[in-house]
Amino acid sequence: MNDVETVRVRLDLAYDGTLFAGWARQPTLRTVQGALEEGLERLLRTTALGLPAPRLTVAGRTDAGVHARGQVAHVDIPVARWDALPGRSDRGPGESLVARLAGVLPPDVVVHRATLAPAGFDARFSALYRRYAFRIADDAALRDPLRRTHVLWHRRPLDVVAMHDAVQALRGVRDFAAYCKPRPGATTIRELKELDWERPAGGPDAGLVVARVVADAFCHNMVRSLVGASIAVGEGRKDVAWPSEVLASRRRELNAAVVPAHGLTLEEVVYPPDDELAARADRIRAMRMDEDVWDTP
């Protein structure tokens, strides 16, 4: 940042993706990154001081319509601007940044915490894994208009046991070419740590059909394609072995349709202990830096 001393700040945030064209800044479109960077610039006024505008690095770059409850990003802030955030208040810089961002950000994006990042922290490359959830209502009695932008409505009842059994063989390090939208220069090999379907008996998701999906990273449309294949099994249109057969074929045209984005939520990003952050970032950066697209499920 033009040789200006900076501090790296971790932001923990959430957003409703309904009215955003995804995370990544795009000309003329409303994006989460754009809204946050504009809010940070209003508070930090770096460009007015001849410094570069704030630029965010995010753990999971989500597509249009995808939501986040546990998103993580980092931003490098000039030390002088960080120290000046509290003004005359007795709050620390992080608490002040959160409070002041609440006054300038739109209501569909919220920063919950702003903390000095440990040495070596990189929101994208230091992450061990990302956890997503996909929610489906397949019973008219559970069709809640207040959750219509977060839960996919499905007209036919689904066999959750068959859905769960069908995707267990997809776990592990696999080539998910049949479940990813191809992009030049981007690998389709990912480690799928968990893919579980259940119908919770209690809590806010009681009665819904819910997927828990955990991976080191995701290729483009991967989760929504896996959900589409699961639904085909849950409806009885395909047998339990079919998702594995699709995976083995590496042919995307054999897969079911990609489901709509609004049922998908980034729930959590997990990092290693502080003393392992830098090594993790170096290792993953070397693997993924040349990819055109990463973690857009």
Summary of the structure (lengths in Angstrom):
residues: 297
radius of gyration: 20.4
end to end distance: 31.4
largest distance: 65.3
contacts: 942
relative contact order: 0.18
helix: 33%
strand: 24%
